[in-house]
């Protein structure tokens, strides 16, 4: 079982920026929340939630689930009474869910994770156009 630690992910800027999301809490459902704080700590530049839901022991068709969510707000500077502060104007989010059979092997799970990670690469031009450019398929 890995110890909880900071998650670092790169964006797709022309010069990629590394975003470090530090663990801040674990809720009663077992979900860990990771936050990339702003430089002044007044808001989260990005938030990631990671949760493992074990399969029910008494249900043969039950699956182990892993849920991953990334929320990324777009902020603007707002001045009120001479005080400048960052204010969210919108946010984008992605939800990724995995369901693994209780009998699945580590290699089977690794293969599934690798395939989905590879499908999100910029080199997958069709998928990238749909996700990044909001293009429709024809």
C-alpha positions in Angstrom: 0.0 0.0 0.0 1.6 3.3 -1.1 1.9 6.2 1.4 0.0 9.3 0.5 2.3 12.0 -1.0 2.2 15.0 -3.4 1.1 14.3 -6.9 3.0 16.2 -9.7 1.4 16.4 -13.2 2.5 18.4 -16.2 0.1 20.4 -18.3 0.3 20.9 -22.1 1.5 24.4 -22.2 4.1 25.2 -24.9 6.6 25.0 -22.1 5.0 22.5 -19.8 4.3 23.5 -16.2 4.5 21.0 -13.4 1.6 21.2 -11.0 2.2 19.8 -7.5 -0.9 18.8 -5.7 -0.4 18.1 -2.0 -2.6 15.9 0.1 -4.9 17.9 2.4 -7.5 15.6 3.8 -9.2 12.2 3.7 -13.0 12.2 4.0 -15.3 9.7 5.7 -15.7 7.8 2.4 -12.0 7.3 2.1 -11.5 9.8 -0.7 -8.2 11.7 -0.5 -8.2 15.4 -1.7 -5.0 16.9 -3.1 -4.7 20.6 -3.8 -2.3 22.9 -5.7 -2.5 26.1 -3.7 -2.1 29.5 -5.1 1.1 31.4 -4.2 -0.8 33.3 -1.4 -2.8 30.2 -0.4 -6.2 32.0 -0.9 -7.5 29.5 -3.5 -6.8 26.2 -5.1 -5.2 26.3 -8.5 -6.2 22.7 -9.0 -7.9 20.0 -7.0 -7.6 16.2 -7.4 -9.7 13.6 -5.6 -8.7 9.9 -5.4 -10.9 7.2 -4.0 -10.7 3.4 -3.8 -14.0 1.5 -3.3 -13.4 -2.1 -2.5 -15.6 -4.8 -3.9 -18.4 -6.0 -1.7 -17.3 -9.3 -0.2 -20.7 -11.0 -0.4 -21.5 -10.1 -4.0 -19.9 -12.2 -6.7 -20.3 -9.7 -9.5 -19.1 -6.8 -7.4 -16.0 -4.9 -8.7 -13.2 -2.9 -7.1 -13.6 0.7 -8.2 -11.1 3.5 -8.4 -12.3 7.0 -8.9 -10.1 10.0 -9.9 -11.4 13.6 -10.4 -9.4 16.6 -11.4 -10.9 20.1 -11.1 -9.1 23.1 -12.6 -10.6 26.6 -12.2 -10.0 29.6 -14.4 -9.3 32.6 -12.2 -9.4 36.4 -12.8 -8.2 39.3 -10.7 -11.0 41.3 -9.2 -10.6 44.6 -7.4 -13.1 45.5 -4.8 -12.6 48.7 -2.7 -9.0 48.8 -3.8 -8.3 45.2 -2.7 -7.2 42.8 -5.5 -8.2 39.2 -5.1 -8.4 36.1 -7.3 -12.0 35.0 -8.2 -13.0 31.9 -10.1 -15.0 32.5 -13.3 -15.4 28.9 -14.4 -13.9 25.5 -13.9 -13.2 22.4 -16.0 -13.3 18.9 -14.5 -12.6 15.4 -15.5 -13.8 12.2 -13.9 -12.1 8.9 -14.5 -13.5 5.7 -13.1 -12.0 2.2 -13.2 -13.8 -1.0 -12.4 -11.7 -4.1 -11.9 -12.9 -7.6 -11.4 -12.0 -8.9 -8.0 -10.0 -11.7 -9.6 -8.1 -9.3 -12.0 -4.3 -9.5 -12.0 -1.9 -6.6 -11.4 -0.8 -6.9 -15.0 -4.4 -6.7 -16.3 -5.0 -3.6 -14.3 -1.7 -2.1 -15.4 -2.6 -2.7 -19.1 -6.0 -1.0 -18.7 -4.4 2.0 -17.0 -1.7 2.2 -19.6 -4.2 2.0 -22.5 -6.4 4.8 -21.1 -3.3 6.9 -20.3 -2.0 6.4 -23.8 -5.4 7.3 -25.3 -5.1 10.8 -23.7 -1.7 11.5 -25.3 -1.5 14.4 -27.7 -0.4 11.9 -30.4 -3.9 10.4 -30.3 -5.0 13.1 -32.7 -8.7 12.0 -33.1 -9.3 11.7 -29.3 -7.3 14.9 -28.6 -9.4 16.8 -31.1 -12.6 15.7 -29.5 -11.4 16.4 -25.9 -9.2 19.5 -26.4 -10.9 21.2 -29.4 -14.5 20.0 -28.7 -14.5 18.7 -32.3 -17.3 16.2 -33.2 -16.6 13.0 -35.1 -18.1 12.5 -38.6 
